[in-house]
Amino acid sequence: EASTIENRHAGVVHFHSLKTVKRKDGSTIVMNRNGELVIADENGRERERYNVIYGAKLNVKEGQKVEIGTQLAEWDPFATPIVAEVAGVIRFSDIIEGVTMNEQLDEVTGLSRKSIIESRDAEAQPRISIEDDKGNAKNLPNSETPARYNLPVGANITVNDGDSIEAGEVIARIPRETTKTKDITGGLPRVAELFEARKPKEHAVISEIEGVVSFGKDTKGKRKVVVTPEIEGKLRTDLAKEYLIAKGKHINVHAGDRVKAGDPLMDGAANPHDILKVLGEKELARYMVDEVQEVYRLQGVKINDKHIETIVRQMLRRVRVQEVGDTNFLVDEQVEKQMFDDENARVTAAGGKPAVGEPLLLGITKASLSTESFISASSFQETTKVLTEAAISGRVDYLRGLKENVIMGRLIPAGTGLTAYKHLDIEESRAHRIGTRGGGGPSGSPPLSFPARYRDSVCLIHSRLREALSVSVGRRE
C-alpha cells in the first residue's frame, strides 16, 4: 500500500481544508480527513489534487515551489494514529486491565503493549483525556469541546497515565488490515462479493449530507453522530441527520469537522448500496471498477474497464418506482429501466405526470433471474420456478436478447442477424447479375425498400458485394 504522495507536475503547493498541528521538532501533522493538497502551475491553474489522510506528516509548506517527484506527504501504512491536538497531561478513563485493556509483551520489540479489548460492560467507554497541570480538562483548539479521544477495540496505547505530551504526539495506534490477498484465487471471493452486491459484514456508516459534525447523547451502548447542514452561513438543526455508531468502532471525525455527502464517519468497508443511494450511479460504477481492478492488478493482469462496466450496467438495469404519477406502474414495483423510460416518455407526450424511481443495485445472479426474457432466465438457475411463474402469468418473450435467440435456434440480433439485414436475400443468379451489370436500384441503391436509417449501411454492403463478385466472375471467365 502507498505511504507517500509525490507530485507529477512542477508547481506551487496550496492547502485546501487542511487542519494541521505543529510538533515540537517543527514537523507538521494533518489533523482532519477531508483535507487536500493542490499543485498549481505558474498561471494559478490547478494541475493535481491529492487527498491527505489523517495523521500524515507534511513535507511541504503553503506556497512552496516544488519540482516533479517531490515527496509532499508521508504516513505509516500499517497503522492509523490518534494524535493529540493540544499539549498537556494524559488521563486514562475506563481503561482497566483485564476488563477493557490487555497488557502483554510484544515478541518483536520486547516492550510491553497495552491493547483495548472488547468489554462485557456496555457502558464502559475507554478513552484518553488531556488535562492541564491542575487537573482541569483542556479544550481542542478554537473549540469548547474537551480534548478527549475514544479508543476503539484493537487500538494500541503508546502513552501512560500521567505522561506529559506535546501537541502532535501519537497517543495510540489502530492497526490497519494488512492481510492483502496475494494470489488470484484468494482475491476472487472479493470479486464475487462485489458482483453479487453483498453488504459487507461491518460496513462503514457514511454521511448522507454535507455539513458540520457534532456529537449527541450516547444511547444503548452507541455513540450519536449528528451532521448539520449549513445553508447561507447558518446551521439548520431541523435538517440535521443522526447516525448511531457502536462504541467499539473508531469514529473518523471530530466535533466541528466539515464532511461531504458520502464521507465515511467510521472505519470499515464501503457498502455499495449506500454509495448508490448517496452518491449516485456514476460514483458507484467508479467504485466497483476500481475495487475489481485492484484484485487483478495484484497479479499484473490488465483488464479493460469496459468489461467491468458492462457487468455493472446490467446490475443497474432495474428501477424501483417511488411515485407512480400517471403511469401504469405500482409503488415499489421493480421495472426495467428501458420500460420505465418508455412509459414515462409516453405519459409525458400525452401531457401527464411521469413516474419517479430510484436505481436498484442487483447482484449478477439476481439480475440474470429478473431479466425481461423468461427463456434466458430459465437457462440460468431455478429453471422450474422461472418457467412455472412465466406460464401462470402468461408472459410473452419477444426474443430481443442473444441468449434466448440461441436457445430457440434463431439468428442472434447482432452482426448480420440485425433487423436491417433480415430482408437482404441474394441468390447466385441475382448475384451474378449484380456483378456483371451492376444491377440493384437506381445509382446502385438497394433493390428492396429499407428504412432510411439503414439505407447507407446496405448501400455499402451492395457496393462491396459488387466489387467481390466482379473479381470472382472475372476469374471464372
N, C-alpha and C positions, 0 to 999 in steps of 0.2 A: 504493500500500500504506500502511496506517495506521502511524504512527510515534509515536503518543501513546496514553495511556489517560486517559479522562475519565469521572468518575462521573455516574450518572443520578439518584442519590438523595443527599440530605444525610445526614451521619452521622459516625461516628468511624472512623478508619483503623486496621486491625490488620494486622501482617505475619504470614504463615504460611509456615514453612520457607524463609525468605529469608536467604541468606548475603550480606553486604554488606561493602564496604571503603570507608573514608572517604578522599577525596583531600585534598591539601594546601589546596585552596581551600574545603574544607568540604562539597563535594557528595558524595553517596552513590551508589556504583555497585553494581549487583547482580552477584553472582559465581556464581550457580547457575541451573539451568534449570527447576527444578520448584517455584520459589517462587511465592507468591500474595499478592495484596493483597485484603483483605476490608473491605467497608464495612458497619458495623453501626449500627442505629438506637439511640435513647436507652435502649431496653429491653434492648440487647445482642443483638437478633435480627439475623441476617445478612440483608442486603438485596442485596448484589452481591459477586461474587468474580471476580478477574481473574488470569490467568497473566501473569507478568512475565518477559520474555526476558532471557537472559544479556547483560550489558553495558549494560543500560538504566540511565538516570540517574533516581533517585527525587527527586521534588519535594515529598514529604511525609514526616512522621515518625510513628513508632508512637504511637498515642493521639491524634493530631491531629484536631480537628474540621474538617470540610470542607463547603462549600456545593455545590450542584448545578453540574456543569460544571467543577469544579476539575481541572487537569491533574495527574494523580497521578504519571505517569512518562513519559519520552520516550527515543527511541533513534534511531540512524542507520538509515533504511530501505534504504540502498544497500549497507551492509557490516556484517558481523558482527565485532566487535572481539575481540582477545585481550588481556586486561587483566592487568597484573602485580598479584599479591596482596600482595607484600612490596616494601619499598624495597631498593635495592642497586645493583650494577654489572652491566651487560649483558655476557654472554659468548656468542658465536656458536659453534655446533658443527655440523660437516658442512655449513656454508653457504659454498660455494666458487663464485666467479663463473665462469660458463660450464659448470659441472658440475651444481650443484643450484640456483644462483641466477643470475638475469639482471638486470643493472642497465641501465636505459635512461632517456632523458629524457622526462618527461611533457609532451606538447604543450600541454596546457591550463594547467598551473601553471608550466611551465618548470623544474621541480625534478627532481632525479634520483630514480628509483623502483626499489627492489630487490624483485623478484618471484621466488618459488620456482617452479622449473620441474621437470618430470619428469626424473629421472636414470636412466641405464642401470645404475648401480651399485645393486643391490637392497639392499645393506647400508647405503647412505647414508641417514641419517635427520636432515634439517635440523631444528634445534631451538635455542631460546634458553634459556640458564640464567641465574639471578640469583645473584651471589656477593656476599660482603661485601668490605670494603676489603683484606682479607688474602688474598683468592682462595679462601676456603672457601665451599662451596655453602650457600645459605640454604634453610631449610625453609619449607614452607607453614604458615600459622597453625594452631596446635593440631594439628600433624601432624609425623611424622618423614619425610614424603615431600619430596624436594628440589624446589625451585621451578624446574621445567623445563617448557617449553612446546614441544610438537612442532608444526611448521608444515606444513600441507597444501599440495599443489600449487595455485598460483594466489594464495597469500597474499602481501600486500604488506607488507614490513617497514617500520616507521615509526621505528626507532631504529638506532643504530650500535654496533658492537662497542666496549665500554669506556665507554659512556654511563652516567651516574648517573641513576637514576629513582626516583620516589616510588611508593608503593602507590596503585593505581587508575589509573596511566597506561597508555595504549594502546601496546602494543609491536608489534602487527601487525593488519592488517585483511583479512578474507576477503570479497571482493565477493559480494553476493547476485545471484541471477539476476533481472535487471530487464527481461528481454525478454518482457514480458507481452503476450499476444495482444490486438490492438486491434480486430479485426473477427471476426465470427461464423464466416467461412469458415476463418480460421486456428485458431479455437477448437474447431471440430468434430472435428478429429483427436483432441483431448484427450477429448471426449465418447465418441468411438468406442473409444479406449483403455480408458476406464472400463467401458463396456458390454460390451466383449469380454473384460474381466477379464484384461488382459495384465499381465505382470510388468514394471515399469519396468527399463530397462537397468541403471541404477546405483541400486538401491533401498537405503534405509536399513536397517541391522540394528536390530531392536527387542528390548528385554528381554522375556523370556517370564515372568519372575517379579519380585516385589518384593524389594528387598534393597539391600545396600551394595556399591558399586563398588570393585574393586581391579584391579591390572594384573599379569598373569603374564609369563613369559619370552617374548620375541619369537621367532617361528619362521617360517622361509621367507618373509622379507620382509613378515610380517604381525604386527600387534600383538594380544596376547591380552588381552581384557577379561573379567574374572570378576565375576559378580553373585552374592553370597552372601546367602541369606535369613536374616532374624533372627527366631527363634522364642523367645518367652518371655525376651527380653533376651539371648539367646545366638546367635552366628553359627554356622550349620550348614554347615560346609565340605563335608559329604558330600552336601548338596543343591544345591551351587553349580552355576551354568550358565556355560559358557565360550563366548566369541564371538571369532572371528578377523576382524580388520579390516585391510585393506590399508594400508600405511604412508603412502601418498599422500593418504589421506582424513582429513578433520578429525573428530576424536573429540569429541563434545559433552560428555562427562562427565570428572570428575576423581576421583582416588582419594579414597575417603571419602564421595562423593556418595551420596545415597539415591535410588533410582529405583523407579518403579512399573511394573507389568506394562503393556507397550505403549509405554513411553517410548523414543524413538529414542536409540541410543548414538552415532550419527554423522550427518553431514549427508547428505541425499538424499531422494528421493521415497518416499512410503509404498507398501508392497506390499499391495494389498487382501487377498491370500491370507493374509499374516502377521497382518493385523488380525483377520480371521475366526478364525484359529487361536488367537490370544492373547486377544482381547477379546470375541469372540462376534458373533452376527448383528446385534444392535441397534446396536453401535458401528460395524460395517461399513456398515449401512444409513445411519446418520447421516453417515459419511464420504462415501459415494457421493452422497447427496443434496446435501451441501454443495459437493462438488467440481463436480458437474454444474451446480448453480445458479450457481456462481461464473463459469462461462463465459458464461451468459446474462445475468447481472447487468451485465457489462461493456457490454452493448448496451442495457441498460434493459428487457430482456424479462422479464416476470413470468410464471412458471410455477408452478402449484400443486404442492406437494411430492408429493401423492398420485399424480400421473402417473409421477414418477420412482420412487416407492416400489413401484408396481405392477410396473414392469420389474425392480426389484431382487428382488422376491418371486419372480418367475419364474426369475431367475438362481440363487436359493437353493432351488429346488424339489426338489433331489435330495440324498440322504444316502449316505455310504459306510459300509457295515457293518463294524464293528470286532470285535464279539463277537456270535456268532450266537444264543447261548442255546438255547432250544427251538424256535426258528422254522425256517422252510424256507429262509432266506437262506444265502448263502455268504459267507465272509470276503472283504472288499474288493469285494463286489458293490455296484453303484450302483443304488439304487432310488428311486422317487418317495416323497416324504415321506408322502403320503396312504396309499400302500400299506404303508409302513414302520409308520405309526401303527396302521393297521387290523390288521396281522399281530400287532403287539405287544399290542393290546387283546384279540385272540382268544386268544393264548397266556396272557396274564395271567388272563383269565377262567377258563381251564382249569387254573389253578394252576401254570403253567410259568414258566420264566425268560425275560424279554423280551430282545430283541436290543439292542445298544448301537451307536450310529452317530455319525459326525461330519458336520456340514453341509458341503456342497460348493458352491463358487462357480464357476458355468459362465458363459462368455460367451454373449451372446444368440444367436449363430449355433449354438453347440454345444447350448444349451438348447432351441432350436427343433428341432434334429435328434434330440434324445433324448427328445422328448415321448412320452407314452403312446400317442397316436394316430399310426399309421404313415401314414394318409391325409394328415393335417395336415403331418407331417414331409416327405413326398414332394412336397408342393406348394411347398416352400421351396427346398431345394437337394438335389443328389445324388439326383434322382428315381429313376433306375435302380437305384442301390445300395440305397436305402431299401426299394423295392418288392421287389427280389430277396431281401434279407435277411428281409423280412416273410413272403414266400412260402415260403422254405426252412424258417423256424422255425415256420410255421403260426400266425402271430399273428392275434388277433381284435381288431377295432376296435369298441368299444362306442358310438362316436359321442357322446361326452359333452361335447365342446367345440363352440365356434361354427364354427370353420373347416371341420372335417370335415363338419358338417351342411350348410353352404352348398355344399360341393363335391358332396355327394350329393343336393342339391336338396330337402333336408328343412327344416322349420321349425327355427330355432335355439332352443336351450334357454334363452330369455330372454324377458321380457315375456309376451305371450300364448302363446308357444311352450313355457312351463314345463309340467312334468308335471301340475301341479294343474289346468290348464285343458284337458287333452287330451280329456276326455270331455264337455266343455261344448259341446253341439251344438244350437243353437236355430234352428228353421225359421221361415219367415214366418208361417204359420198359428198355430204354437205361440206365437210372439212376440206375435201379436195377442191370443191368449187370456190371456197373462200381463199384457198391458197393460190389457185390459178387465175381467178378472175377478180379477186379482191371483193367478193360479194358482201353481204350484210346490207344494212340500211344505207341511206344517203351519207356521203362523206365517211364511210367506214363505220357508221354508228351501229349499235346492236340491232339485229333483225327483230328482236322481240321487245315489247314495251316494258321498261323498267322504271321504278320510282326515280325521280330526278336526282335524289341524293346518292344513288348507286350508279348513275349513268357514267360518270368519269372513270370509276373503277372498272366497269365492264368494258368500256371502250379500250382501256389499256390492255385488258386481257385479250380482247379481239385482235388488237394490233400485234401483240406478242405471238398469238396463235398463227396469224398470217405469215409472220416472219419465219417461224419454226417450220410451218407446213410447206412454204415455198422452197425452203432449203431441202426438206425431205423429198419433195416432188422432183426437184432438180437432180438429186442424187439418183432417184429411180430411173429417170429418163437417160 
